[in-house]
Every structure is written in C-alpha cells, then in structure tokens.
Amino acid sequence: MKTFNRLAVYCGSATPADPIFVETARAVGVALAERGIGVVYGGGKAGLMGILADAAMGAGGEVIGVIPEALVNTEVAHRGLTELHVVPDMHARKALFTTLSDGFVTLPGGVGTMDELWEAISWAQLGYHDKPVGLLNVGGFYDQLIAFNDHMINTGFIRPAHAGILIARESLSELIDAMAGYQPHEPIFAMSLDRL
C-alpha cells in the first residue's frame, strides 16, 4: 500500500450555494491534515480553494500553494500558507503540482478543475507520472463525468490498460484507501505501435 506525504487537491475557486460543497472542502482539508498528508493546491484564497487551505492550516497541516503570476496580481493569492510558489503560467503550475505531490484528489469544481483532472489522467496514460488520480464524487456531482469516462472505455477510446486510472469514490477515506492500493499501469510510452 502506498503512503502519501502530499496530495494535490483540485477544486473550484467559486463558492456554490449548496453547502455540501463548502462542507466537503473544509472536511477534506481537516482530514488530510489529521492524517499527516500535506495539501498542494492552486494557491488562491477564494472559493473552495481558500476554504480547503484554511481548514488544513487550521488543523495544523502543511499547505503548499502554486499560483500563476497573473492571479497573484489580482490579489487572490493566499499569503497565509506553509509555502506559496509563484509560477509563470498554468502549464508550470500543473507541472509543479505533479512534482510536489504523491497523487491527485479532485473535489467539485468547474472548467479549471476539469482541466487539471484530465491532464493528470492524460499524463498518467502517457507515462509522465505513475501517481493515483482520485475523484471525490460528493452528492453525485460527478455521476455524469464517471458515466462519460465509462463510455470512453466501452467505446475503446480509453485502452483497457488505462481503464483504472480514474479512481472515483463517494467518501474521502474510501478514496484514499483506493488510491493507496493503486497499481501503476503500462504507459503509452512503453507500448508498441501495434498495441495503440
């Protein structure tokens, strides 16, 4: 079983009206801190991102933010973190997420969160990393995304070797346990052309 020193947590910078999302971000921050797992996240203080960071810091956890320069200039950077890395752009941000973390947990979010999730999956398929990619399906938020991922598997756009990359669970404890048991798959970089 894999142990985690740090997990990258992807989530929205918005604050949805439904309190389940705020409660989840707060609970995840506290739970990771209590498990001794550091949080690597987008470095902002707005929305679920700020709630997650504040909760983890309040529970004594390590929180590392990674934020592009353009967002620092709009004063959304969270200055009360363990560390705040300012990077040139979104590409550098996602690369540093991958370098600093032992895996990825995706909470509910919007377009930016989806970008981060799918890039983590894509990089895993290719072989840029072999870290587990988790999806916390709170209140059925990701039911349709999980169904679409299954559709891509069933139609052959996701290879059988990569069907288990996305790990989805409804509770954080189940998700972390499943991620800890993740067995890296054969990456595309190791496959011959006739198997692609």
HUZIVEN-V569481 format. One record per backbone hydrogen bond with DSSP energy under -1.0 kcal/mol. CO is the residue of the C=O (numbers start at 1). NH is the residue of the N-H. If there is no record, write none. Layout:
co:CO nh:NH
co:CO nh:NH
This chain:
co:5 nh:38
co:6 nh:102
co:7 nh:40
co:8 nh:105
co:10 nh:107
co:12 nh:49
co:14 nh:48
co:18 nh:21
co:19 nh:23
co:20 nh:24
co:21 nh:25
co:22 nh:26
co:23 nh:27
co:24 nh:28
co:25 nh:29
co:26 nh:30
co:27 nh:31
co:28 nh:32
co:29 nh:33
co:30 nh:34
co:31 nh:35
co:32 nh:37
co:33 nh:36
co:38 nh:7
co:39 nh:64
co:40 nh:9
co:41 nh:66
co:43 nh:78
co:46 nh:50
co:47 nh:51
co:48 nh:52
co:49 nh:53
co:50 nh:54
co:51 nh:55
co:52 nh:56
co:53 nh:57
co:54 nh:58
co:55 nh:59
co:56 nh:61
co:57 nh:60
co:62 nh:39
co:63 nh:82
co:63 nh:83
co:64 nh:41
co:65 nh:85
co:67 nh:87
co:68 nh:71
co:68 nh:72
co:69 nh:73
co:71 nh:76
co:72 nh:75
co:76 nh:45
co:83 nh:65
co:85 nh:67
co:87 nh:69
co:89 nh:93
co:90 nh:94
co:91 nh:95
co:92 nh:96
co:93 nh:97
co:94 nh:98
co:95 nh:99
co:96 nh:100
co:97 nh:101
co:103 nh:8
co:104 nh:134
co:105 nh:10
co:106 nh:136
co:108 nh:12
co:110 nh:114
co:111 nh:115
co:112 nh:116
co:113 nh:117
co:114 nh:118
co:115 nh:119
co:116 nh:120
co:117 nh:121
co:118 nh:122
co:119 nh:123
co:120 nh:124
co:121 nh:125
co:122 nh:126
co:123 nh:127
co:123 nh:128
co:125 nh:188
co:126 nh:189
co:132 nh:104
co:133 nh:167
co:134 nh:106
co:135 nh:169
co:136 nh:138
co:138 nh:141
co:140 nh:143
co:142 nh:146
co:143 nh:147
co:144 nh:148
co:145 nh:149
co:146 nh:150
co:147 nh:151
co:148 nh:152
co:149 nh:153
co:150 nh:154
co:151 nh:155
co:152 nh:157
co:152 nh:158
co:159 nh:162
co:160 nh:163
co:162 nh:165
co:167 nh:135
co:169 nh:137
co:171 nh:175
co:172 nh:176
co:173 nh:177
co:174 nh:178
co:175 nh:179
co:176 nh:180
co:177 nh:181
co:179 nh:182
co:180 nh:2
co:187 nh:190
co:188 nh:191
co:192 nh:195
co:193 nh:196
